[in-house]
């Protein structure tokens, strides 16, 4: 994943940590309801459960006394089974799930499994990281922010929680304005930790909460306070970047190397930021810490959770994708009325690479927006070689001598340092480089991160070069090259045939003696200006790395009757805040901004836009917000053509192919339309439990274990879950699914039409319906297999309203004879 140079998606990787002889970290769930679903019945404790999508009052006496009762029971259970000092409890989980995480030996874990009242014992598995112009591209400044009172009110008093690598609180993207200070948000009860080094509070009104979670990391011996920071401070960069995308201040100049690349803004620049750091730069993190962070965020009263994390390998006990402890915790978060945006994953362009599975989560795919940075190298023979380089040009109307790093070594012993990488100025001869263009080679060291373009630029500058060329001579398929801002003229030639043109020209123009030493440097060239972006009409496109469907229901990769991803948002080459301590991207070490890619960047776009919807419609459930985003999204690019997706060709070069719902879900987000969707497809906790109960292969005892709910569902099949998409992975003969829409606008009459690939017949009933404000109506969709193609077929249902609303939902099915 790192080799492709993508922003990281936090991926949870199965790992047995052997620490202190044999001790490992386990996540344990026990009998008894967590706060969110406790309906009473325990002696002396009144009910704390809330209705679906309702906010929990965590400060009430009822909740605090029941919470301490649960924690005492956890401590008692451990105290009765094991000797004091032979284990260490890390967290008690009380709000969303009832259980705890504990550091103990595998033998003790076996004892725990057999103890009365224990429902599950799962070994923790490790997590590692997944990985501006977009407000204008999405139409926010003119189309959406004025509706909320302009950018200085956009997202006001909505709290977005970030479970990530922390935050750099001193960045201008997170500054509070003294002339118009932020007031308190009474509904939010999170705390602010103090920076142990500076003794300063992490919060300032804009940042409203800041905590860190590392008990599991510490127990496993992975935590190093000098680089990981025992505070919410971002030691990586990624957490600051995602927070700024969703909720960074408006109009912050993006300055690097003396050039301003534009103004950065979050999607909801007036929303508040609550930081829950559970990810660390060297080892990623642990599920026990991530679950504790989510549990705390919901308890504190966040409205929205932005997660650039997701499970990558099955936990030891759970076969079902929807019931790993991570998704089960997020289901409880949605029950508490919290909207969850999660990165879909960076495993594209291959099928079934998603790491975000469940219907209660908005799974976000990554698009390339309309901004591309290109540059060119002009050679003395008249050829112009295209490349990447966010750099100024060499002096106009002037050419410069080109010298290859291997030809300007101080002595032959330097070859052991792979000098063509241009990472060490001390091995090159300054007299020969000064005033010239330095030619360097892009080796495997750049792919693994031990060499960086930033360092090439520093080497060239230290030696007095006017600029540099970094040429790719061979490339592993699918290597992704992102432009890197540098302070001197510089260009990366990524196309191997163009590199060969450069090498041929250099060799022909550079006479040598019989030993191979250069007699005189005669090759000349100049570097163009790469600072201005070129705006493309073909945008948006689905990014090559963005994870693809179909969705899977279990870890044997059986197809699920649920479409994923849900939605597409910008996730390629996104400018946003960076932490000067951040080392996640070697090219941005010490910088205040970074330009990075990943579904990690796409998820906070959706989290920020969801904050704008929540501000306008405070009563909407998480499902209603997700529905509004999905049904109003677009399947056309800027030029009005169907969306395309980046894909590998037979030669493993990149090509564009027509995109499908497995690439983009319902389409690319359209914030202006989402504010006023006309109709919504609503769903709540009971509906999601019904979906689980009807999914083939799920053990109903497992459902009860994770949700504390019995299976008495009436939906019949998982495809009847009221989602704004229809998926039938195994369509035999005829099948009818139903959907319910709710009118969130004025009275309107909708005409319903459907189209589908000819191998499957589609029919909708009724063909039209009139809905009063707030009214709900059912409609049915009947699909019939006409011929079996052996692959998925795609279509869509369109509901056109008499007042101008237009609602579309994708239909996906694979026909079978039996």
C-alpha positions in Angstrom: 0.0 0.0 0.0 2.8 2.4 0.9 4.6 1.5 -2.4 1.8 3.1 -4.4 2.3 6.3 -2.5 -1.3 6.5 -1.5 -2.8 8.3 1.6 -3.3 5.6 4.2 -6.6 4.0 5.0 -6.4 2.6 8.5 -6.6 -1.1 8.0 -7.0 -3.6 10.8 -4.6 -6.4 10.4 -4.8 -9.7 12.2 -1.8 -10.0 14.5 -0.9 -12.0 17.6 1.3 -10.0 19.8 3.5 -12.0 22.1 4.4 -9.7 25.0 5.8 -10.4 28.4 6.2 -14.1 27.7 2.7 -14.8 26.4 0.3 -12.0 27.3 -1.9 -10.7 24.5 -4.8 -8.2 24.3 -8.3 -9.5 24.2 -11.7 -7.7 23.7 -14.3 -9.4 25.9 -18.1 -8.9 25.7 -20.3 -10.0 28.6 -24.0 -10.5 29.3 -26.1 -7.6 30.3 -27.2 -4.6 28.2 -24.9 -1.6 27.5 -26.2 1.9 28.4 -27.6 2.5 24.9 -30.0 -0.5 25.0 -30.6 -1.2 28.8 -34.4 -1.3 29.3 -34.3 -1.8 33.0 -34.7 -5.0 35.1 -31.5 -5.0 37.1 -32.2 -4.3 40.8 -32.0 -0.7 41.6 -31.1 0.6 38.1 -33.7 2.3 35.9 -33.7 2.0 32.1 -31.2 4.1 30.1 -32.1 2.9 26.6 -32.9 5.5 23.9 -35.2 5.2 20.9 -33.4 4.7 17.6 -31.4 7.7 16.4 -32.0 9.6 19.7 -29.2 11.3 21.6 -28.3 9.8 24.9 -28.0 12.1 28.0 -24.8 10.7 29.4 -24.7 13.2 32.3 -27.9 12.0 33.9 -27.7 10.2 37.2 -29.4 7.1 35.7 -26.6 6.8 33.1 -23.7 7.5 35.4 -24.8 5.1 38.1 -25.6 2.2 35.6 -22.1 2.9 33.9 -20.3 2.5 37.2 -22.4 -0.6 38.0 -21.2 -2.2 34.7 -17.6 -1.3 35.3 -17.7 -2.8 38.8 -19.1 -6.1 37.3 -16.2 -6.2 34.8 -13.7 -5.7 37.6 -15.4 -8.3 39.8 -15.4 -10.9 37.1 -11.7 -10.5 36.5 -10.9 -10.3 40.2 -12.8 -13.6 40.9 -11.1 -15.5 38.1 -7.5 -14.3 38.3 -4.8 -13.3 40.8 -4.3 -9.6 41.2 -1.3 -8.5 39.1 -1.6 -11.4 36.6 -3.7 -9.3 34.1 -4.3 -5.7 33.3 -7.7 -4.3 32.3 -7.2 -1.6 29.7 -10.8 -0.2 29.1 -14.3 -0.9 30.3 -16.8 -0.5 27.4 -20.1 0.6 28.7 -22.0 2.8 26.3 -22.2 1.0 23.0 -21.2 -2.5 23.9 -20.9 -4.1 27.4 -17.4 -5.5 27.8 -13.8 -4.7 28.4 -10.3 -5.1 26.9 -7.7 -6.9 29.0 -4.0 -7.9 28.7 -3.6 -11.5 29.8 -2.2 -14.9 28.7 -3.9 -17.2 26.2 -4.5 -19.7 29.0 -6.3 -17.0 31.0 -8.3 -16.1 27.9 -9.5 -19.7 27.7 -10.6 -19.6 31.3 -12.5 -16.3 30.6 -14.2 -17.9 27.6 -15.7 -20.6 29.9 -16.7 -18.2 32.7 -20.4 -17.8 33.2 -21.8 -14.5 31.8 -19.0 -14.1 29.2 -20.4 -13.9 25.6 -17.2 -13.5 23.5 -13.4 -13.3 23.9 -11.6 -12.0 20.8 -7.9 -11.5 20.4 -7.2 -7.9 19.4 -5.8 -7.4 16.0 -3.5 -4.5 14.9 -4.4 -1.6 12.7 -2.4 0.3 10.2 -3.0 3.5 8.3 -5.3 3.7 5.0 -4.6 7.2 3.1 -7.7 22.9 -1.8 -9.8 23.3 -4.4 -12.6 20.8 -3.6 -15.1 23.2 -2.1 -15.3 25.1 -5.4 -15.4 21.9 -7.4 -18.3 20.7 -5.2 -20.2 24.0 -5.5 -20.2 24.8 -1.8 -19.3 28.6 -1.7 -22.2 29.6 -4.0 -24.6 26.7 -3.7 -24.6 25.5 -0.2 -22.9 27.8 2.3 -25.2 30.8 1.7 -28.1 28.5 2.7 -26.4 28.1 6.1 -25.7 31.8 6.5 -22.4 32.0 4.5 -19.1 30.2 5.1 -18.7 31.8 8.6 -21.9 29.9 9.7 -21.5 26.7 7.6 -21.7 23.7 10.0 -22.1 26.0 13.1 -22.4 24.0 16.4 -22.2 20.6 14.7 -19.5 18.5 16.3 -17.4 16.2 14.1 -15.4 13.5 15.9 -12.2 12.2 14.2 -10.8 8.9 15.2 -7.4 9.3 13.7 -3.7 10.3 14.5 -4.5 13.4 16.6 -4.3 17.0 15.6 -1.7 19.8 15.3 -3.7 22.5 17.3 -1.5 25.5 16.3 -2.4 25.3 12.6 -4.2 28.3 11.1 -6.9 25.8 9.7 -7.9 25.2 13.4 -7.5 28.7 14.8 -10.3 30.4 16.7 -10.9 34.0 15.7 -10.6 36.5 18.5 -13.0 39.0 17.0 -15.8 36.4 16.7 -15.0 33.6 19.3 -16.8 30.3 19.3 -19.4 29.9 22.0 -20.0 26.8 24.1 -21.8 23.8 22.7 -23.9 22.5 25.7 -24.7 19.1 24.1 -21.0 18.2 23.8 -19.4 16.9 27.0 -15.9 15.8 25.8 -12.8 16.7 27.7 -9.7 18.5 26.6 -6.3 17.1 27.5 -3.3 19.3 28.4 -0.2 19.0 26.3 2.4 17.5 28.8 5.2 19.5 27.1 3.8 23.0 26.7 1.2 22.6 29.5 -1.3 24.3 27.1 -4.8 23.2 26.5 -5.5 21.5 23.1 -8.8 23.2 22.7 -9.7 26.7 21.6 -13.4 26.7 20.8 -12.8 25.5 17.2 -11.2 22.3 18.6 -13.8 21.5 21.3 -12.4 18.2 22.6 -9.1 16.3 22.4 -8.2 13.0 24.0 -5.9 10.1 23.2 -6.3 6.3 23.5 -3.2 4.1 23.8 -3.7 1.6 26.6 -3.6 -1.4 24.3 -0.6 0.1 22.4 1.2 0.6 25.7 0.3 -2.9 27.0 1.7 -4.4 23.8 5.0 -2.5 24.2 4.4 -0.6 20.8 4.0 2.9 22.2 7.0 5.3 22.2 6.1 8.6 23.9 8.9 10.5 22.3 7.6 10.0 18.8 4.0 8.9 19.4 3.3 11.7 21.9 1.3 10.8 25.1 -1.3 13.4 24.2 -3.7 14.3 21.3 -0.7 15.9 19.4 -0.5 14.6 15.8 2.8 12.8 15.3 1.9 11.7 11.8 0.1 14.4 9.8 -2.9 12.3 8.7 -5.2 13.3 11.5 -4.6 17.1 10.9 -5.2 16.6 7.2 -8.6 14.8 7.6 -9.8 17.2 10.2 -9.0 20.2 7.9 -10.8 18.6 4.9 -14.0 18.2 6.9 -14.0 21.3 9.1 -10.9 23.5 8.6 -11.3 27.3 8.6 -12.2 29.0 5.3 -9.7 30.9 3.1 -6.4 29.7 4.6 -3.5 30.3 2.2 -1.7 27.1 1.2 2.0 28.3 1.1 5.0 26.1 0.4 8.4 27.1 -0.8 7.3 30.7 -1.3 4.4 29.9 -3.6 0.7 30.1 -2.8 -1.2 27.1 -4.3 -4.6 28.6 -3.4 -6.8 28.9 -0.4 -7.8 25.8 1.7 -11.2 25.4 3.4 -13.0 22.6 5.1 -16.4 21.4 3.8 -18.1 22.8 6.9 -15.7 25.6 8.0 -17.7 26.5 11.1 -18.2 23.0 12.5 -16.4 22.0 15.7 -13.6 19.4 15.8 -13.4 16.7 18.5 -10.2 14.7 18.4 -10.0 11.0 19.5 -6.4 9.9 18.8 -6.0 6.2 18.5 -3.7 5.8 15.5 0.1 6.1 15.7 2.7 6.7 13.0 4.9 3.6 13.2 2.6 0.8 14.2 -0.9 2.1 13.4 -3.0 1.2 16.3 -5.1 -1.5 18.1 -8.8 -2.3 17.8 -9.2 -2.1 21.6 -8.0 1.6 21.4 -10.1 2.4 18.4 -13.3 0.9 19.9 -12.6 2.9 23.1 -12.2 6.1 21.1 -15.5 5.5 19.2 -17.3 4.6 22.5 -16.0 7.8 24.1 -16.9 10.0 21.1 -20.5 8.8 21.1 -20.7 9.3 24.9 -19.3 12.8 24.5 -22.1 13.8 22.1 -20.5 14.1 18.6 -22.9 14.5 15.7 -20.7 12.9 13.1 -17.8 10.5 13.1 -15.1 10.6 10.4 -13.2 7.3 10.2 -10.3 6.7 7.8 -10.0 3.2 9.4 -11.5 -0.2 8.7 -10.9 -4.0 9.3 -8.7 -5.7 6.8 -8.6 -9.3 8.1 -11.3 -11.3 9.9 -11.1 -11.3 13.7 -10.6 -14.8 15.0 -14.2 -15.6 15.9 -16.4 -13.6 13.6 -17.0 -14.9 10.0 -19.5 -12.2 9.2 -18.2 -8.9 7.9 -21.0 -6.9 9.4 -20.4 -8.3 12.9 -16.7 -7.7 13.6 -16.4 -5.7 16.9 -15.6 -2.6 14.9 -18.9 -2.6 12.8 -20.9 -3.8 15.8 -19.6 -0.7 17.8 -20.5 1.6 14.9 -24.0 0.1 14.7 -24.5 1.2 18.3 -23.1 4.7 17.4 -25.7 5.0 14.6 -28.4 3.9 17.1 -27.3 6.9 19.2 -28.0 9.2 16.2 -24.4 9.6 15.1 -23.7 9.7 11.3 -20.6 7.6 10.4 -18.4 8.3 7.3 -15.8 5.6 6.6 -13.1 5.3 4.0 -14.0 2.5 1.6 -10.3 1.3 1.4 -7.4 1.8 -1.0 -7.2 -1.8 -2.5 -8.5 -0.8 -6.0 -9.0 -1.3 -8.8 -9.6 -4.9 -8.0 -13.1 -6.3 -7.1 -14.1 -7.1 -3.5 -11.4 -4.9 -2.0 -13.7 -2.8 0.2 -12.9 -2.6 4.0 -16.2 -0.9 4.9 -19.2 -3.3 4.7 -22.2 -2.4 6.8 -25.4 -0.6 5.8 -25.4 1.7 8.8 -22.1 3.2 7.6 -21.6 5.6 4.7 -18.7 4.0 2.8 -16.8 6.5 0.7 -15.0 5.9 -2.5 -12.3 8.3 -3.9 -12.6 10.4 -7.0 -10.0 12.5 -8.9 -11.3 16.0 -9.2 -10.7 18.4 -12.1 -7.2 19.7 -11.0 -4.1 18.1 -12.6 -0.5 19.4 -12.3 1.7 18.8 -15.4 5.2 20.0 -16.4 7.7 19.4 -19.1 11.4 19.2 -19.7 12.7 20.8 -23.0 15.8 19.2 -24.4 18.4 20.8 -26.7 17.3 18.5 -29.6 13.9 20.1 -29.6 12.0 17.3 -27.8 9.6 18.3 -24.9 9.2 15.5 -22.3 6.1 15.6 -20.2 6.3 14.9 -16.5 5.2 16.0 -13.0 6.6 18.8 -11.0 4.9 21.3 -8.7 7.8 23.7 -9.3 8.8 27.1 -10.8 10.5 27.1 -14.2 14.1 27.7 -15.0 14.9 31.2 -16.3 12.7 31.7 -19.4 14.6 31.8 -22.8 17.6 30.2 -21.3 19.0 26.6 -21.4 21.3 25.0 -18.9 23.9 22.2 -19.1 22.6 18.8 -17.7 24.9 16.6 -15.6 24.0 13.1 -14.4 24.7 12.3 -10.7 26.8 9.3 -11.6 29.1 11.5 -13.7 29.8 14.0 -10.9 30.9 11.7 -8.1 33.6 13.0 -5.8 35.2 9.6 -5.9 34.3 6.1 -7.0 33.7 4.8 -3.5 30.5 6.9 -3.4 28.8 4.2 -5.6 27.9 2.3 -2.5 25.5 5.1 -1.5 23.4 4.7 -4.7 24.4 8.2 -5.7 22.0 8.4 -8.6 19.2 8.8 -6.0 20.6 12.3 -5.2 19.9 11.9 -1.5 23.4 12.8 -0.3 24.9 16.1 -1.5 28.3 15.2 0.2 29.1 12.5 -2.4 28.6 14.8 -5.4 31.1 17.4 -6.8 29.6 20.8 -6.2 32.0 22.5 -8.8 30.5 20.3 -11.6 26.8 20.6 -10.5 26.7 24.4 -9.7 24.6 26.4 -12.2 23.5 23.2 -14.0 20.5 20.9 -14.1 21.2 17.7 -12.0 19.9 14.4 -13.5 18.9 11.8 -10.9 17.4 8.3 -11.1 14.1 7.1 -9.5 15.1 3.9 -7.7 13.3 1.4 -5.5 14.4 3.5 -2.5 11.7 6.1 -3.5 9.0 3.4 -3.6 9.8 2.1 -0.1 10.2 5.6 1.3 14.0 5.6 2.2 14.5 8.2 -0.6 12.3 11.3 -1.3 11.8 13.9 -3.9 12.0 16.5 -1.2 15.5 15.3 -0.4 16.5 15.4 -4.2 15.4 19.0 -4.2 17.5 19.8 -1.0 20.5 18.1 -2.5 20.2 20.1 -5.8 19.8 23.3 -3.8 22.8 22.5 -1.5 25.0 21.9 -4.6 23.9 25.2 -6.3 22.1 23.4 -9.2 19.5 25.5 -11.1 17.1 22.5 -11.0 16.8 18.8 -11.1 15.3 16.0 -13.2 14.3 12.7 -11.6 13.8 10.0 -14.2 12.0 6.7 -13.8 13.9 4.0 -15.7 11.8 1.0 -14.8 8.5 0.8 -12.9 6.4 -1.8 -11.2 2.9 -2.0 -12.6 0.4 0.3 -10.9 3.0 2.6 -9.2 1.3 5.8 -8.6 3.2 9.1 -8.9 1.9 12.2 -7.2 3.3 15.7 -7.9 5.4 17.0 -5.0 5.9 20.7 -4.4 9.5 21.8 -4.4 11.2 25.2 -4.0 13.5 25.0 -7.1 12.8 24.0 -10.7 12.3 20.2 -10.7 10.5 17.5 -12.7 9.7 13.8 -12.4 9.7 12.0 -15.7 7.3 9.0 -15.0 7.0 7.6 -18.5 9.8 5.1 -19.2 10.0 5.7 -23.0 10.4 9.4 -22.3 13.2 8.6 -19.8 14.8 6.6 -22.6 14.6 9.6 -24.9 16.4 11.7 -22.2 19.1 9.1 -21.6 19.7 8.7 -25.4 20.0 12.5 -25.8 22.3 12.8 -22.8 24.6 9.9 -24.0 24.8 11.2 -27.5 25.6 14.8 -26.3 28.2 13.7 -23.6 31.6 12.7 -25.0 33.7 10.3 -22.8 37.2 9.0 -22.7 38.2 5.4 -23.0 37.6 4.8 -19.3 34.1 6.2 -19.5 34.8 9.5 -17.8 33.0 12.5 -19.2 35.3 14.8 -21.2 32.7 17.6 -21.5 29.0 18.1 -20.7 27.1 19.2 -23.8 23.5 18.1 -23.1 21.3 21.1 -22.5 17.7 21.6 -21.3 15.2 23.8 -19.5 12.3 23.0 -17.0 8.8 24.5 -17.5 6.5 26.0 -14.9 4.5 23.3 -13.1 2.8 25.5 -10.5 -0.5 26.2 -12.4 -3.1 23.5 -12.4 -4.9 22.4 -15.5 -8.6 22.0 -15.0 -10.1 19.0 -16.8 -13.6 18.5 -18.0 -13.3 14.7 -17.6 -13.6 15.0 -13.8 -14.7 13.4 -11.6 -13.2 10.0 -12.4 -13.0 7.0 -9.9 -9.4 6.9 -8.7 -7.3 3.8 -9.5 -6.6 3.0 -5.8 -10.2 3.4 -4.7 -11.6 0.1 -3.4 -14.3 -1.6 -5.5 -17.4 -3.8 -4.8 -19.2 -6.1 -4.9 -19.7 -6.0 -1.1 -19.1 -9.3 0.8 -21.1 -10.7 3.7 -18.4 -13.0 5.1 -14.7 -13.6 5.0 -15.1 -16.4 2.5 -16.0 -13.5 0.1 -19.6 -14.5 -0.5 -21.4 -11.6 -2.2 -23.8 -9.6 0.0 -27.3 -8.2 -1.0 -26.1 -4.7 -0.3 -24.4 -2.2 -2.5 -21.0 -0.8 -1.5 -19.4 1.7 -1.7 -22.2 4.2 -1.1 -20.9 7.4 -2.6 -17.9 8.9 -4.4 -16.1 12.1 -3.1 -12.8 13.8 -3.9 -9.8 11.8 -2.6 -6.9 12.4 -5.0 -4.3 15.1 -4.6 -6.1 16.9 -1.8 -4.3 20.0 -0.2 -4.9 20.3 3.5 -3.3 21.0 6.8 -0.3 18.9 7.9 1.6 18.5 11.2 5.2 19.8 11.2 5.9 16.7 13.3 4.3 14.5 10.6 6.4 11.8 9.0 3.6 9.9 7.2 4.7 11.4 3.9 8.5 11.9 3.5 8.0 14.6 0.9 6.1 16.8 3.4 8.2 16.4 6.5 8.3 19.8 8.4 5.7 21.4 6.1 2.4 23.1 7.2 0.4 21.6 4.3 0.5 18.4 2.3 -1.0 17.2 -1.0 -2.0 13.5 -0.6 -4.4 10.9 -1.9 -6.5 8.1 -0.5 -10.1 7.2 0.4 -8.9 8.6 3.8 -9.2 12.0 2.1 -12.7 11.2 0.6 -14.4 10.2 3.9 -13.9 13.6 5.6 -15.4 15.4 2.6 -18.6 13.4 3.3 -18.3 13.9 7.0 -18.1 17.7 6.5 -21.0 17.8 3.9 -23.1 15.6 6.4 -22.5 18.4 9.0 -24.0 20.9 6.6 -27.1 18.6 6.2 -27.3 18.1 10.0 -27.2 21.8 10.5 -30.1 22.4 8.1 -32.1 19.3 9.2 -31.2 18.7 12.9 -34.0 16.1 13.3 -32.7 13.8 10.4 -31.5 10.4 11.3 -28.1 9.1 10.1 -29.9 7.0 7.4 -31.8 10.1 6.2 -28.6 12.1 5.8 -27.0 9.2 3.9 -30.1 8.8 1.8 -30.0 12.5 0.8 -26.4 12.3 -0.2 -26.9 9.2 -2.2 -30.2 9.9 -4.1 -29.0 13.3 -5.3 -25.5 12.3 -6.4 -24.4 12.5 -10.0 -23.4 9.8 -12.4 -22.1 12.3 -15.1 -18.8 14.1 -15.3 -18.3 17.8 -16.0 -18.6 17.3 -19.7 -22.0 15.6 -19.2 -20.6 12.1 -20.0 -21.1 9.0 -17.9 -18.5 8.7 -15.1 -15.4 6.8 -15.9 -13.1 4.7 -13.7 -9.3 4.3 -13.8 -8.4 0.7 -14.4 -5.4 -1.4 -15.5 -5.1 -2.3 -19.2 -3.7 -5.6 -20.4 -0.2 -4.1 -20.5 -0.8 -2.9 -16.9 -0.7 0.7 -18.0 -3.7 2.8 -16.8 -6.8 3.3 -18.9 -10.3 4.7 -18.4 -13.4 2.4 -18.5 -17.1 3.1 -18.0 -17.7 3.2 -14.2 -20.4 1.1 -12.5 -22.1 1.3 -9.0 -19.3 -1.1 -7.7 -16.9 1.8 -8.4 -19.0 4.8 -7.2 -22.0 3.5 -5.3 -24.9 5.9 -6.1 -22.6 8.5 -7.8 -20.4 11.5 -7.0 -21.6 13.7 -4.1 -23.6 16.8 -5.0 -24.0 18.9 -1.8 -26.3 21.5 -3.2 -28.9 18.9 -4.3 -28.4 16.9 -1.0 -29.7 19.8 1.1 -33.1 19.5 -0.6 -33.5 15.8 -1.7 -37.4 15.8 -1.8 -37.7 12.2 -0.6 -35.6 10.1 1.8 -35.2 6.4 2.4 -35.1 6.2 6.2 -34.0 3.2 8.4 -33.2 2.7 12.1 -31.6 0.2 14.5 -34.4 -2.4 14.3 -34.2 -2.4 10.5 -30.4 -3.0 10.6 -31.0 -5.9 13.0 -33.6 -7.2 10.6 -31.0 -7.0 7.8 -28.5 -9.1 9.9 -31.2 -11.6 10.8 -32.1 -12.3 7.2 -28.5 -12.4 5.8 -27.6 -16.0 4.9 -25.0 -17.7 7.0 -25.2 -15.5 10.1 -25.7 -17.4 13.4 -28.7 -15.8 15.2 -26.9 -16.3 18.5 -24.0 -14.2 17.2 -26.5 -11.4 16.3 -27.9 -11.5 19.8 -24.4 -11.5 21.3 -23.5 -8.3 19.4 -26.8 -6.4 19.3 -28.6 -7.7 22.4 -31.7 -8.0 20.1 -33.7 -11.1 19.2 -34.4 -12.0 15.6 -38.1 -11.3 15.0 -37.7 -9.4 11.8 -40.4 -9.0 9.2 -38.3 -7.8 6.2 -37.9 -11.3 4.9 -34.7 -10.8 2.9 -31.7 -8.5 3.3 -32.5 -6.9 -0.1 -35.7 -5.4 1.6 -33.6 -3.2 3.9 -34.8 0.3 3.2 -31.6 1.5 1.6 -31.4 4.0 -1.4 -30.0 1.1 -3.6 -31.2 -2.4 -4.6 -28.8 -5.3 -4.8 -29.7 -9.0 -5.5 -26.5 -11.1 -5.8 -28.4 -14.3 -6.7 -31.6 -13.6 -8.7 -33.4 -16.8 -9.6 -36.7 -16.3 -11.6 -38.6 -13.3 -10.2 -38.0 -11.4 -7.0 -39.9 -8.4 -5.6 -38.3 -5.9 -3.2 -40.1 -3.1 -1.4 -38.9 0.4 -0.5 -40.5 3.2 1.6 -39.9 6.9 0.8 -40.7 9.8 3.1 -41.4 13.3 1.8 -39.2 15.9 3.4 -40.5 18.8 1.2 -43.9 20.3 0.1 -46.7 18.1 -1.3 -45.4 16.6 -4.6 -46.3 14.0 -7.2 -43.6 11.6 -8.3 -43.5 9.6 -11.5 -41.4 6.4 -11.1 -39.5 4.9 -14.1 -36.9 2.2 -14.2 -34.3 0.9 -16.7 -32.1 -2.2 -16.5 -29.7 -4.2 -18.6 -31.8 -6.3 -21.1 -30.9 -9.6 -19.5 -33.1 -8.7 -16.5 -36.7 -7.3 -16.7 -37.6 -4.6 -14.2 -41.0 -3.3 -13.2 -42.0 -0.7 -10.5 -45.4 -0.3 -8.8 -47.1 2.1 -8.6 -46.0 4.2 -11.6 -46.8 7.4 -9.8 -47.6 8.6 -6.3 -48.5 11.8 -4.5 -47.0 12.5 -1.0 -48.0 15.2 1.5 -45.3 16.8 3.6 -43.9 14.2 6.1 -45.9 11.3 4.5 -44.4 7.9 3.7 -45.4 5.6 0.8 -44.2 2.1 -0.2 -43.4 1.1 -3.8 -42.3 -2.3 -5.1 -39.6 -3.3 -7.7 -39.9 -6.6 -9.5 -36.8 -8.1 -11.2 -37.0 -11.2 -13.4 -34.1 -13.1 -15.0 -34.5 -13.2 -18.8 -31.0 -14.6 -19.6 -28.0 -15.6 -17.6 -24.8 -13.5 -18.4 -22.6 -14.8 -15.6 -21.9 -11.2 -14.5 -23.7 -8.4 -12.7 -26.2 -6.2 -14.5 -26.8 -2.6 -13.6 -29.8 -0.2 -13.9 -31.5 2.5 -11.9 -34.9 3.7 -10.7 -35.7 7.4 -11.1 -38.5 9.3 -9.2 -39.2 12.6 -10.9 -41.2 15.1 -8.8 -43.7 17.7 -10.1 -41.8 20.4 -8.1 -38.5 19.6 -9.7 -37.0 17.0 -7.2 -35.3 14.0 -8.8 -34.4 10.9 -6.8 -32.4 8.1 -8.3 -31.3 4.8 -6.8 -29.0 2.2 -8.4 -30.1 -1.4 -9.1 -27.6 -4.2 -9.2 -28.4 -7.9 -9.8 -26.9 -11.1 -11.2 -29.3 -13.6 -12.8 -29.0 -17.3 -12.2 -31.2 -20.2 -13.5 -31.2 -21.9 -10.0 
